[in-house]
Amino acid sequence: MNTDTLSPSHRALAINSERLWDSLMTLAEIGATDKGGVCRLALTDLDRQGRELFVRWTRDAGCSVRVDAIGNIFARREGSDPSRPAVATGSHIDTQPTGGKFDGNYGVLAGLEVLRTLNDAGVRTVAPLEVCVWTNEEGSRFVPVMMGSGVYAGDFTLETALAAVDRDGISVGHALQAIGFAGNAPAAVADGAPRFGAYFEAHIEQGPVLEDADIPLGVVTGALGQRWYDVTVTGQEAHAGPTPMRLRRDALQAATALMQEVVATAMDEQPDGRGTVGYVQVYPNSRNVIPGKVVFTVDFRHANDEGLSRMDARLRQACAAAQAVGRVQVQVEQTVYYPPAHFAPELVAAVRHGAERAGLPHMDIVSGAGHDAVYVARTAPTSMIFVPCKDGISHNEIEDAQPEHLAAGCNVLLHAMLEQAGVAAT
């Protein structure tokens, strides 16, 4: 449906920004930290409290609620045509151990605010609307990350997800039972879980691009693809004093050269290349011993698969060259591959149109982080809406966002969902 077919009164609808902010602050009290952040790990008792609050709020808004076998929650506001696939939105409410108030939570509560706004205005849509809470997006307690949406999309099986364990040996299946969110509804589209007619996800950017450009809204066209690796460089431990430089098999010197190559590779793939070494372990890690082994991680990201493949090839060539010198052995293991996500052009256009109609400065942007929308996009037309976060900081207790930016993104979400769902005749 074209938004221009909506009546002037529907085009003038606006969310209640104070209510949205109050909801965010109320949810943030569950797992609040001393530094102003939130620690609400997936499938803990605090997560249960957050889930129960969401369920109560959505039932108060007149929604029915279903919970699937991986614990994903779907709050449904019926439309005039129940045969139509739902127009959905959502995100997650689990956090990092030192997380903030907005990552994920904003997308869930922006969806709730859309439903409340439509209730206030007495607007009934043609297609049903749903707000989703996806299980274990962060992956802080259980891996894989984006677990609930990944099961929904069929990227991994329900059985695999339920069997995953945390550091204490507690499984996802046991934890779901313990908090009362082991649902009976099918969890995967392939097993009968409903497909959406459209899916939108509102989110803080988690980076500095929008704030740097002084633009309040990002029209997300897709998400960077990712390749993650574990690299092991093996040399030979030896005494730091008696061993001449030319005779050393120093694993750390070879590894640091490879780490610099990771950065150089990403710099040659601008503007969309990213290269990060985030974890390094040196053995034996003694000040007077030449390191005999180094293990480090590589995180490559790019907007297209061709770029990711170039980065992959360059890393492997550099590792082979380091080994060919003959002083170290280098092993490369790819641990993660997410292809780049390209969101549905018609939904990207709906977000852009909503921003233009609201008079909001906006820009196209590619998400550098993974989101549940990346998995949902494999099953239904999908797009995302970004708003700035202060200093681009996220996964941090100081994570912050301006109320007016959050309201602007929620208003664009409201009209994008109305455009896709249609307004029933009264």
N, C-alpha and C positions, 0 to 999 in steps of 0.2 A: 504494500500500500504506500502511496505517496503521502508524505506528511501534509502537503498542501490541501488534501481533501478533508483534513480535520477542521472542525469549526473553530472560529476565533477564540471561543472560550476554552477549548481544549489546548489550543496553541499557547494560551496565556497561563496554563497551569504551572505552578511552581511549588517546589518542595518546601517543607518547614525546616529551615537551616538550624534553628535552635534545637528542635527536636532531634535532628540528626546528630548534632554535636553532643547533646545530653545522652543519647543512646551510646555513642562511642565512649564517653567518659564512664557511663555506668558499667559497660562491659569491661572496660579497662580496670575496674576495681577488683575483678576476679583474677588473682595472680599478680596484683600490683607489687612492684619492687620499690625499694627505698629511693632509688635514683629516678623514679618517675616512669619507669617502663613496665613491661608485663612479662612474666614467666608463666606460661600456660601450655605446657607440653602436651602433645597429642595423647589422648586416651588416659590422662590422669584424672584424679578427682576434680581438679580445677577445670579441666576440659569439660567434664560432666556438668559442672555448674554453669559454664558458659553455654553449653548446648541446651541445657534445660531453660535457661533464660531466653535464648532464641526461640525455642519451641513455644514457650509461654507467650512471648510477644507476638508471634505469628498467629497463634490460635486466638489471641485477643483481637487480632486484625481480621478474623473470619476465615483463616486458612485451614485446610486439612494438612496433615503432616504424615509423610511416610519416611521410613528409615530402611536403607538397604543392608545387605549382608556384610558390607565393609564399613558400615556406620555413616555413610553419606546421608545427609538430611535434606529433604525436599519439602518446602512449604508451598502449597498450591492455592492460588486464588482462582476460582473457576471463572470461565468466560461464558458467553452466550452459546458457543459452539464447542461442547466438550470433545468432539471428534477431532478438533484441530490440535496439532502438536503444540506444546507449550512454548511460549517465549520466556526464556529463563535468564537469570543473572545470578551472581554469587561469587564466593571465594572461600576463604578458610578462616577459622578462628584459633587454630593452634599457633603457637609462637616459638621463636627461638628462646633459649635459656635467658638471654639478655635481650629480649625483643621490645618492640614499641607498641603504641596504642593503635596504629593505623594499618600496618602491613596485613593484608587479608581481611581484617575486621571491617575496614572501610567498605570493601566490596560487598560484604554480607549485609551490613547495616544500611548502605545506600539502597540495596534492593528492598529491604524492609521499609525504608522511608518512601520508596516509590509506591508500594502497596498502601501504606497509610495515607499518602496524598490522594490516591485514587479513591480510597474510601471516604475521605473528607469531602471530595468533590462529587461523590455519587456517580463515578464513572465506571461503567462496566465494559470490559474489553470483549472482543469476539473470541480470540484465542485465550486459553488459560495463561496465567502468569505463574512462574515458579521462582523461588529464591533457594539457592543451594548452599549448603555448608559441606565442603569436601573434606574428607578425613586425611589427616597427616600430610598436609602439603609441605610443611617445612622439612620433614625428615630428620628432626633433631633427636627424636627418641627411637624411631624405627626407620629403616630404609627398606625399599626405595622411597625417595621423595615423591611428592605429588601422588601419593598412594591411592587415595580414593578415586580421583579422576583417571588415574592410569588403569585401575581395574575397570572402571566404567567404559573406557575406550578400548579395552581389550589388549593393552600393551603388555600386561602380565596377568596371570590368573588370580582369581580370588583365593585359591588354595595357597599359592605362593605368598600372597600378602598376609593371610591369616597366620601363616607359620613363621613370619618374621619375628625376631626376638630383640628385646632391648639389652642393655648391658647387664641387667640383673637376670636375664634368661626368661623374662615374661613375654609371652607371645601376644601378637595383635589380637588373635582370637580370644585369648583369656582376658585381655584388657577390655575388649569390647563388652564381654559378658559382665565384667566387674563393674563397669560404669552404666550398664543398662542400655547400651546402644548397639547391640548385635541384632540388627533388624532382619526381617523375613523377606523383604522385597528383593527382586533380582538386582544384582550389582552391576552387571555388564550388559551393554547393548546387545551383544550376541546372545545373551541368555534371557532377553525379553525386557530389559530396562528401557523405558521410553526414550526415544530420540526427541530432541528439541527441534522446534521450527527455527529458532534462532537463539544464540547465547551471547550475552554481553558480560564483560567483567570490568568493573571499575576498580582502580588501584592507584595507590601512590606510585610515582615513577620508580623510586628506590635508586635514583641516580640524579646527577646535577644538571642535565641538559635543559629541562624546562625552566628551572630557576635561573640558570645562566643566561638564557634567552629572554627572561622576564615574560614568559608566556604561560597563561594559567591552565591550558588544556592541551593534552597530547592526543592526537588521533593515531591509534596504534595500528600499523599495517601488518605487523607480524612479530615474530620473536626470533632472536638469533639461534641458529643451530649450535650444538655443543658436542665437543669430543673431549673426554677426560682420559688421562693416562696415569699409570704408575710407572716411573722410570727407576731402575736399579743400576747403579754404577758400582762395579766391584773391582778393587785394586788389591793392595797388600798393605796391611798394617806394618809399620816399622818405626824404629826409634828416630825422633826428630833431630837428634844431634849427629849421630855417626853416619846417617844415610845422605850421600851427596844428592843435590837437586836433580842431576841428570840421570840418576839411577832409581829415582822414586817411581812407585806405581800409586800415585796420589789420586784416590777416587774423588776427593772433594774438588781438586783443581779441574778435573775433567767435567765434573757435574756443574760447577759454576759456569764454565764455558757454554755448556748446553743450556743452562738457565738464561744466559744472556741471549742465546739464539732464539729462545722462546719469545722474548721481548722484541727482538729484531724482526722476527717473523710477523708478529702482530702489527708492528709499525709499518711494515711493507704492505699490509692489507687494510689500510685506512680508507674510508672512515669506519668501516664495519668490523674490522678485525679486533679481537681481544685475545691476549695471551697472559696467563697468570701462573706463577709458581707459588702455591699457597701453603705447602707443607714440605718440610725438609727434615730428614732424620740422618744424623751423621754417626757412624760407628768407628771406633769405640767412644768418640766424643771426649777425648782426653787432650789436654793442652800440649803434651809433649809426645804425642803419637800421631804419625802420619795416618790420615783416615783410610781405612781399608774398604769401606762400603758407604755409599750414600743412597738413600731412597728419597725421591721427591715426586711431587705431583705436577701435572701440567693440565691446565684448563684452557682449551681453545674455543673461541666462539666466532661465528661469522653469519652474515645475513643470507648467504647462499651456500649451497652444498659444494659448488665448484671451489669457492674460497676455502671452505673447511678441508676439502681434499688437498688443495695446495699446501695448506698449513700442516696437514698430516704427513704429506710426502717430505716436506722440508725437515720436520722433526726427525723422521726416520732416517733421512740422509745424513743429518748431523750426528745422530747416534751411531750410525754405521761408520762414519768417518772417524769418530772418536775411538771406536773399537779397533779400526784398521791400524791405528798407530801402534797397537800391540801392548800397551801398558795397562789397559783396563778392559773389562767386559761390560757391555751395556745391554740391558734387557728392557724392552718397551712393551707394556701391556695396556691396551685400550680398555677402560672400565665402563665408560658411558658413551653412548651416541644418541643424541636427539637431533633429527634433521630440522632444518629451519622451518618455522611455521609461517604460512602466508594466510592471513585472515581473509574472510569473504569480502570481495570488493563492494557488494551491495550493503553490507553492514558497516564497513569502513565509511562508505559514503553517507550512511544514515547518521553516524557519529559526527562526521564533518558538517553535514547539513544542520544538525542540531546546534553545533557550536556557532555556525554562521548566523542562524536565526536568532540566537541569544546574544549576538554581537560580541562573542568571546574571541579574542586573539587565540589562534591555535596553530599547531604545526604537526605534520606527519612525523611519526617517531617509531622506531623499532625497539621492542623490548629486549634489553640485554639479559634479563633474568627469566627463568622458567616460571610458568604460572599454570594453574589448572586449565585455563583457557586453551593452552597449547594442546592438551589431550582432548578436550571437548571438541576442538576444531577438526579432529579426525572423524567426528561423528555427525556434526551439524555446522551450519554457517555460524561463524564466530567473529567477534571483534572485541577490542578492549578500549577503555578510556583511562588516560593517565592524568593525574594532577600532580603538581610539584610537591616535594618534601624538602624541608629546610636543609640547606647545604648538601642535598642529595644523600643524606644519611638514612640508612635503614639497617635492620638487624642490629639495632642498638637501642639502648634505653632512652637516648636523647632524641630518637626519631620524632619528628614534628611536622605538622601541616597546618596551613591557615584555614580557618573555618570557611572563609569565602571561596577558597579554591575547592574545598570538599563539597560545598553546596553547588558550585558551578558544575562540577563533574556529575553530581547526582541529578541535577536538572537536565543535563544532556542525556543521561541514562534514562530518565523518565520519558523523554520525548522519543528517544530511539526505540524504546520498548513499545510505546504507543503506536509508533509508525509500523512496527512489525505485527503487532497484535490486532490493530484495528479497534475502533470504538463501536460498540453495539448501539443500534437505534433505540431510542427511548420511547 
